[in-house]
Amino acid sequence: MFDYRVPALTRRAFLTSAAAVSAGAMLPLQPTTYAADIRQFRLRAGLGRAQIAPEPHGDTPIWCYDGSLPGPEIRIRQGERLRVAVENKLDEETTVHWHGLRVPNAMDGVPHLTQAPIAPGETFAYEFDAVDAGTFWYHPHHRSFEQVGRGLYGPLIVEEADPVRVDREVTWVLSDWRLTKTAEMREDFGNRHDMMHNGRVGNTVTINGRVPDVFQVRKGERIRLRLINAANARIFGLDFGSHEPVVIALDGQPVDPHAPESGLVVLGPAMRADVILDMTAAAGSRVSVIDRFYEDLEFRLVDLAYDDNPLRQKAPDWPVALPPNPLPEPDLASAGRHEVTFNGGMMGAMVMQEMGGSMGDMGKDPSDQMGGMMGMGGMMNMTHSGGIWFINGVAAEGHIMDPMLTLARDKSHVIAMTNATAWHHPIHLHGHSFRVISRNGKRTRYREWQDTVLMSPRERLEIALVADNAGDWMFHCHILEHQAAGMMGVFRVA
């Protein structure tokens, strides 16, 4: 049975519900044309309806691209030039951000920072080169807590020249919805409770916009599964049962193939993972994929349903490592160092007070005017400033703001980030990918490239990058209610 009712709230960090969900088929390609070696697409942002909840429930009013949920899969090859004309058929302004793609600043889709918003009835053409291969996605950056939450998002796949060999490639766009008993959208977007706590968590979880029941597979089949978390706030921790997933890319960037920690593929909002799945169970069997991220709130996401006829008796022995993308390697020995601290939210004052005793040992750089941990006086001031979430004591208001940090262009930088809050935060930097080099002082095993990194409460994390993309770049939490409530800033590369 499908149960999409909101359960009673608990004290845990993610007050969510259990819901039965399933996987959709591989997303269709958007029709393209060629003109002067440019791949051209057109997207129309507007109103639509989708069968989110299973029958006998009716369809749900949504906002979407080209009438589909998720929006059309844009698929191009690495090195190609892409032009996307976005037509706004909404009754409010919008933009499109190409999440994870290293695009020119003017194409980044941040209203009032990199472009004027697209007014109702107007069209804006985005154009850029697909520098990196990988799994990316697109979504608005204007009132994203509502526009994304109503369904405006879609996958963007940049194919490698020499991809890994698999039997099948599948894209799963994960999301969730806050629906009423009649499968209507709850209209409580941007409420203060969501903003102060863990964001807008839905009571209905979908894969590719639907809640079906099973995903058909065959014994011996090898699948490349491209996972995209398009939810406003939900964090997924996927357990594939008896299967042994191998992670080959994170946020579109290749990583040394490895089994995920604790067996769970963990994706915060906006994060992606490419996973190799070998179908090793018996023909005719079923294996449930379980979301186990939140303790005592586990739920069945989908069943992998095996056909009676095997494709082969055992998994193929094909290489799974991806070729690297052309990312500049940061030089840690010469890197400039910067401090960033995230504060605020419910129980924020308590966490700041708990961490106050060790503030002096957290590597504050006295030359960094905005760096370092705030003292208790700064914390007391911020509680009266009207904001909910803060970066280095500043709560953003809209997308018009002075840069909080200036990074010398073409130089290496290490950014030490401290999550001095009681909540998880997926932190996203526009225009760049960065290496995650340490967590709580311990070197990371894979030094993975990412553009969105999930920080646990009270966690200390270091990232490193070469700031090679000039412009003013958004830096924010991708729990979209946290972003809207102040956890957003600008890094200037100059």
Buried (B, 14 or more C-beta within 10 A) or exposed (E): EEEBEBEEEEEEBBBBBBBBBBBBEBBEEBEBEEEEEBBBBBBBBBBBEBBBBBEEBEEBEBBBBBBBBBBBBBBBEBBBBBBBBBBBEBEEBBBBBBBBBBBBBEBBBBBEBBBEBBEEEEBBEBBBBBBBBBBBBBBBBBBBBBBBBBBBBBBBBBBBEEEBEBBBBBBBBBBBBBBBEEBEBBEEBBEEEBBBBBBBBBBBBBBBBBBBBBBEBBBBBBBBBBBBBBBBBBBBBBBBBEBBBBBBBBBBBBBEBEEBEEBBBBBBBBBBBBBBBBBBBEBEEEBBBBBBBBEEBBBBBBBBBBBEEBBEEEBEEEEBEBEEBEBEEBEEEEBBBBBBBBBBBBBBBEBBEEBBEEBEEBBBBEEBEBBBBBBEEBBEEBBEEEBBBBBBBBBBEEBEBEBBBBBEBEBBBBBBBBBBBBBBBBBBBBBBBBBBBBBEEEEBEEEBBBBBBBBBBBBBBBBBBBBBBBBBBBBBBBBBBBBBBBBBBBBBBE
